[in-house]
């Protein structure tokens, strides 16, 4: 008996998580799980999509919806329209979605309306900020899901407070396995750093892409000024610029010590994180990757879903305030960090936890992975 699993993805973080799942299926569950992939096209240019598929060795999509960019509502609506006939055609036993993007929400909605069970990987995360589109996406997805795979005890507790206790599995974070896989490919930080004329441990790596930061002119202005202030601390800054951010930037606000780059393939970004003295970001995934790679992080948001990284002393929240950004960077650069622990599980065991739990929940616990 084989489980027909359809995964729906569309954005960078999902591609990384998909890599961990697809490698596990190919290597350990190929006799138990038939895996079909639907790409919504939410991220569609080379830097945001195809480079991830190439570098991570992701499977070719069974269907590519080609939705592309648009407003939150229009993009999600187009995905729903396109997903409906595709899921009817593919007849999945379960649809898996990841994280909190518009593709996540559309995949969950389309499946639930067709009566197909939904498996949500990275379930239970909460920022408690309903101004964030991602917060709405993850909350609705968790309500629609049948199987909820949580990365932390905090995530399990968040669901319980909302009255959700059935189908909840504490498994850890599949992105840790993805990081280990990418780093094992041998793309070392020295290669990436030398290409930018940087020295290991002597630079700052920056990203920002959240709508709450990029769509608010004053917040974005404060971020750019804060980034420039950090550059004046004496360390070169590499700023990997998301297309949304680039379209709204006032370039005159950036210091000459800030080098702009396009969005980077996952291995290149991890190489820069590994070789940096500090990471500054509003990305959830990058907060964890910085922790796993032993690089302190300044998070340019008012809250984080990954509260354990802050509690551990490896991450600090500074909002979108120029003064707090510079102060946070100076503090993290000048303070000794405590030892790191396995906050979100370890490696491939997390991915196996997800798939073993899914097979058991789908009444296939007697099927043997090979």
C-alpha positions, 0 to 999 in steps of 0.5 A: 500500500502506497501513500500518495502525497502531494506537496504544494510549495511556492517560496524559498523557505518551502523549497528548503523544507521540501528538500529535506522531505523529498530526500527522505522519501527518495532514500527511505520511503520510496516503497511507501510514499508516492510523492508528487510536487505542485509549484504555485510559482509564487517565487518565479525568477531564477534567484528566488526559485530555480537556483534553489531547485538546481542547488538542492536537487529538488524533484521536477514539479509534477505541475507548475501553476505559474501564478507569479506575483500580485497582491496578497488576495489576488495571488492567493485567489489565483492559486486556489483557482489553479489548484482545484483542478490539479488536486482533483486530477492528482487524487492525493491521499494527503496534501502537505504544506510548509510554513506560512506563505500564500502558497501554504494557505492556498494549498491547505484551503484547496485540499480542505475544500476537496475533503483531502487531509492536510499535513502542515509542517512547521505548525503552531508558530505564532508571532501574535501580530495579525498585521503580518500576512504570514500570521494569518496564513499559519493560523488558518492553515493550522485550523484546516490541517488534519496533521500538525507537525510542530518544531518546538514545545512552544508551538505545541503549547500555542495550538493547545491555547487555541483548543487544538490538540488532535493530530499534533506531533512534536517532531522538531524542525526539518530545516536543520536537516536541510542545513546539514545537507547543504553544508555537506555539499562542500560549499564553504564560507571561505569561497564565498567570502573570498569572492566578495573580498571579505575575511571570515568573522569580519563582516555582517550579513543582512537580509530583509523582506517582510511586508511589515518592513518593506511596505512601510516607508518609515520602517524601511527608512529606519532599517536602512539607516540602522544598517548604515550605522552598523557598517560604520562600526567598522565591519563590511556589510553584505546586504542580500536584497529581496526584490520587494525591498529593492523596489522600495529602497532609498539608495542614498540612505545606505553607507558606502560600507554596505555591499548590495547583492541579489537574493542568493542561492541557499548554499551561498547564503549559508556560507555567508552566515557561517563566515559572518560575525553577525547576521541581521534579518527579519527572516524566520529561517535565517534566525535558526540557521544563524543559531545552528551555525554559531553566528549571533543574530539581530532580528529587525522585527518586534516579535519572533516565532522562534522565541527559543533563539532569543531566550538562548542569548543568540538572537535579539529583537530590535524592531525597525528602530535605527538606534536599537538596531545599532545598539543590538548589533554592538551588543551582540558583537561584543558579548560572549554567547552561551553554549548552544543546544539542540533547540529544534531536534537533530538532522534527518531524525526530524524528517523521519519523525514527520513521515513516520507520524504521517504514515501512522496517522494515515493508518499505514503504520504497518507499512515498512519504510525501505 
